[in-house]
Amino acid sequence: MRSTKFLTIRVLLAGVLMLIGGSQARAWDTQPDENGKYDGGLFDRPTHFPEWHQPVETWPNTMYYRCVVRLGDVTGPALSNYEIAVYDQDDELRHCNRSRIEDGDVCVLTIRGEEGDKFHFQVVYGDDFSNPIIVDVPETTANFKTNDIVGDTEPFVLVLPGRTYLSEHDTQLPASKEGTDVTVMRTIRGGEWSTICLPFAIPEEEMENVFGEGVELADFKGYETEEENDEIVGISVKFQDVKAIEANHPYIIRVASDLSELNIDGVDVDAEDEPVNAAVKRTRKQWSEMIGNYVDGFTVPEQCLFISGGKFYYSVGKTKMMAYRAYFDFYDLLPSVDDAGARITVKVGDEEMTAVPAVERAATPSQQAGQYDLLGRRVQQPARGIVIEQGRKTLKP
């Protein structure tokens, strides 16, 4: 099986080499064709090395690399439409090739050489083809080995230094870094209160630079209860206006316009496993927490509260939360979801927050509109026998 796979990849890469080699017999394109492509319609950018050609007669042996380029670290966003240059131990250009969008931004390198050669990489990218960004890839080298294939299963990753990229789809805690420039790919809908928790601080003077003009930020201060006949009929959740974000401290935030990424320079990233803002009133035996989350796919525990679409919801233990958000735990206040019928009001300072107009349960399939059988499968109406409708068992004659 391995030999067949090896042969298939060799033939594939050899075909690419022949195609590119054929193109190198003539001058490289300096202007795009009618489809915006270069050099036989293969590439989306012109080569940065129009005078270079690969001397096959000097180095008859070849090794192959399938590469992708990522920004910041191995989990950072992939670079698109770039060129990789390969230099030997004497800084002589041995190979260059461009990525192809149609191939998932993978760049195939056919590096010719001999045993003992040691190569390093350079990446050329940017939309200004006449004055591109050129970056040496640090701490990454390749020793020549004839017919070696690197990246045949998963592409070999070249990491460009620079910004730290965090995403709401991250599946692990961000690494600690000092004095780094950060981009957080986190969607925030404009005009609605959302939760946010970040592993770095944002000072007051940077808030509008990061979130835009008119950003509002509030800190969780616990809750008050309203009771009738020893039953809780109302919960007032308290928040206080604040001006800056502390690292590993969850907040609610409202921005004026939709955002998809946040950018700030020169911050220290240091994530805690479970960032918490606890509000304790021991005289009333009230213990509550707003708990941050840095990992995509986290399940909000049952009986906890979370915000979605500008509303508070009770979790039924099936809600998945993306990274850089937070949820609320009021402990024994809500013993079960079935008892969670108390009216909730939310106040920021002395003003009631009308942007969160309602509290609802996070719907399970049996609570959605329509009828379901006892296995949770939707049934066509009208149905006979026992069905689940709006979360209740009903006998249909």
Helices and strands as residue ranges (DSSP letters): H 2-24, E 61-71, E 83-87, E 93-98, G 101-103, E 107-113, E 118-125, E 133-143, E 149-150, E 156-160, E 164-167, E 177-185, E 193-196, G 204-206, H 207-211, E 216-228, E 231-242, E 251-254, E 262-269, E 276-281, G 282-284, E 286-293, E 298-299, E 305-308, E 311-314, E 320-321, E 325-329, G 331-333, G 337-339, E 343-348, E 351-352, E 359-361, G 365-367, E 371-372, E 378-379, E 385-389, E 392-396
